[in-house]
């Protein structure tokens, strides 16, 4: 697995038989985890990150994990460059199936059209060994909800315009035509 990116989180779940009523998984990121997350997300800092999850059996050799992901991310406002805090509280769901039992796709001789249903459930993620690492999926879920253009409430671009300038009418796009003299550009018609 040399080509796979390394996740800044590692949250291990035993892959053995899970109880039918589920196994509670509570995760709280350490200071080192938060520093790695901030570097991976390219934000100023992650002050907190955690997850309250329930892992239930899926088929014979898998797990379905669902719950909530929470985090506090601090990054610079795209308007003023002042720190902006984003509180994240998102649902989380992932399904895992042991590699040997993951459904194999048929290899077709000719390329065909691929149909993707965005509303369909994601296929189970394969895993090997005796533990499932939830870290990459938790990181992915967090990365998808971090605001790429953070700004404080009420901030907007162009807010630095003086109030007097706001009351003046914008120049007409035809104002430049007033500079043309009669007969100029007529080409001797």
N, C-alpha and C positions, 0 to 999 in steps of 0.2 A: 504494500500500500504506500509506495514511495511517492506517487503522484497526488495523493490526497492532501489538502491543506490541513495544518495542525490547528485544532480548536483551542482558544484560550481557556476553555472550561473543560473539566473532567468530572462528570457526575455518574458514578457507576451504580447499576442496578443488577442484582443477581439474576441470571437468566434461567435459573432452575424453576421448577414448578411453583407458580404463584398461587396463593390462596384464592378461592373462588370469590370471596368478598373483597379481595384486593389487598395490596400492600401499600401503605402510606409512605411517600417519599417527600421529605422536607429538606430543602437545600437552601443554604445561606452562604453567599460568596464571602471569601476572606478578603483581606486587604490586598493580598497578592493577586487574587482572582480579579478584583475590581481594577487593579492597575493593568493587568493583561487585557481585560475587556476594553478599557479606555484606549489603549494603544491599538488594538485590533479595529475598534470602531472609529478611530481617529477623532476622538472627542477630548475635551479638557480633562474630565474625570467621570468615573462611575462611582457614586458615593454609596450605593447599595444595590444589591441584586439578589433575588431569591425566587424560589418556586415551591408551591404546595401542590403536590401531584399524587395521583392514585394510579398504581399499576395493576392491571387485571390481566388474567390469562387471555391469549388470543390464539385460536386454533390449538394445535397440540404443543407446539414448541415456540410460541411467541408471546409478546406482551403488547397491550394497548395502554398507553400512558396518557392521562388527561388531567388537567388542573389549571392553575393560574401561574403566570410569570409576572413578577413585579421588579421594578428597578427605578433608580433615580440617576439621571444622566445630566451632566452639566457641560454645556458647550457655548461657544461664542455666538451672539446674535449676528445675523448676516447684515443687519442695518447699522447697529452701533458698536459692535464688537464687545459689548458688555456680556457678562455671564448670564446664561439663561438655563433654568432648571426645568427638566422635563420629567414628570412622574409617569411611569408606565405601569399599567395593570391590564394584562392581556390574557385571553384564554390560550391554552396550549394543548395540543393533541398530537400524538405520534404513535405509529404502529410499527412493531419490529417483528421479524420472523427469521428464525435460524437459517443460515445460508443454504444448507442442503435442502430445506423445505420451501425456499422461495420459488415461486413459479417461474419457469424458464420461458422466454419468448422464442417463438419459432424463427429460424433464420430463413428468409425467403430469398429465392434466386434473383428476383427482379425488385428494384426499389419500388415501393408503393407509397401512396399518400398516407401521411400520419394524421390521425384524427385525435385531437386533444379536447377533452371535456373539462373546462375549468371548474365546473360544479361537482365533478366526480370526486370520490374519496381518493386520497393519495395511496399509491400501492405501498405495501409494507416495506420497510427498509431492512435489508439483510444484515445479519450480524454473525460473527463467529466467536467461538470460545464460550466461557461460562459467565460472562458479564456483558451487559449492554451499556454503552457509554451514551448517556443522554446529553452530555455537554455540547457536542456539535449542533444538535437540534435546538437546544435552549439558546445558544449563541445566535444561530440563524434566525430564530423567532425574534430575539431582541434587536438584531441588526435591521430587520424588516420594519420595525415600528419606530426606530429612532428618527426624529424629524431631520431631513436633510437640509432644511432652510429654517433654522430656529430663529424666532424673534419674540420679544416680550409683547404682552397684550397691549394693543394700541400703537405699537411701532409700525411705521410704514416707510417705504422709500419716498424720498422727496419731502419729508417732514421738515427739512432744514430750510425750506423756502420762507422768506420773510413774509409776515402777514400782509404788508402793503403790496407785495408782488402778486399775492394770490388774488387780490381784488381787481387787478388790472386785467383787461381782456387780452388773451393771447394774440400775437400778431397774425394777421390774415395771411394765408398761403399765397394770396394774390398781390400782397404788398410789393413784392419785387417787380411786378409788372408796371407799377407806377413810375419806375425809373426809366422806362423805355420812352424815347422821344418819338414824336410823330414821324412816320416814314422809316424809322429804323427797323430793320429786319423784314421790311415788306418786299424787298428784292426787286423793286421797280415794276410792280404790277400795274 
